[in-house]
């Protein structure tokens, strides 16, 4: 079966991954059956975005900052790499920080 993109349907996933922020955002969620995990992407009003993944090739739950083209960026004050081994609270905190970048 190919990767299937679906909206959040689980309150647990929504509570874990969706940040509590003032900014509006869009998100996409995909189960990655081939990699035994998932990928969630967020796009914020400020033009930045985030990729949140957890699969067999990731360093646990990890977050990356995306630029306005949806590409990984390593030039923000938040990080110069992906942020590995996150807790769910780390993910929420980083998503909030990304949403507040200028």
Residue pairs with C-beta under 8 A, 6 or more apart in sequence:
1 33
3 30
3 31
3 32
3 33
3 34
4 30
4 31
4 33
5 28
5 29
5 30
6 29
6 30
6 31
7 29
8 14
8 17
8 18
8 27
8 29
13 29
16 88
16 91
16 92
17 27
17 29
17 40
17 52
17 88
17 91
17 92
17 95
18 27
19 25
19 42
19 92
19 95
19 96
19 99
20 92
20 96
21 44
21 95
21 96
21 99
21 100
22 99
23 44
23 45
23 46
23 99
23 100
24 44
24 45
25 42
25 43
25 44
25 45
25 99
26 42
26 43
27 40
27 41
27 42
27 43
28 40
28 41
29 38
29 39
29 40
30 38
30 39
30 40
31 37
31 38
32 38
32 39
32 55
35 55
35 56
35 57
36 55
36 56
37 53
37 54
37 55
37 56
37 58
38 53
38 54
38 55
39 51
39 52
39 53
39 55
40 51
40 52
40 53
41 49
41 50
41 51
41 52
41 66
41 70
42 49
42 50
42 51
42 52
42 95
42 98
43 49
43 66
43 70
44 50
44 98
44 99
45 99
46 99
46 100
46 101
46 102
47 67
47 68
48 65
48 66
48 67
48 68
48 73
48 76
48 98
48 99
48 101
49 65
49 66
49 67
49 68
49 70
49 98
50 63
50 64
50 65
50 66
50 94
50 95
50 98
51 63
51 64
51 66
51 72
52 61
52 62
52 63
52 91
52 95
53 61
53 62
53 64
54 60
54 61
54 62
58 84
59 82
59 84
59 85
60 84
60 85
60 86
61 85
61 86
61 87
61 88
61 90
61 91
62 82
62 83
62 84
62 85
62 86
63 82
63 83
63 86
63 90
63 91
63 94
63 95
64 72
64 82
64 83
65 72
65 73
65 74
65 76
65 78
65 79
65 98
66 72
66 73
67 73
72 82
74 80
74 81
76 98
76 101
77 101
78 94
78 97
78 98
78 101
83 90
83 94
86 94
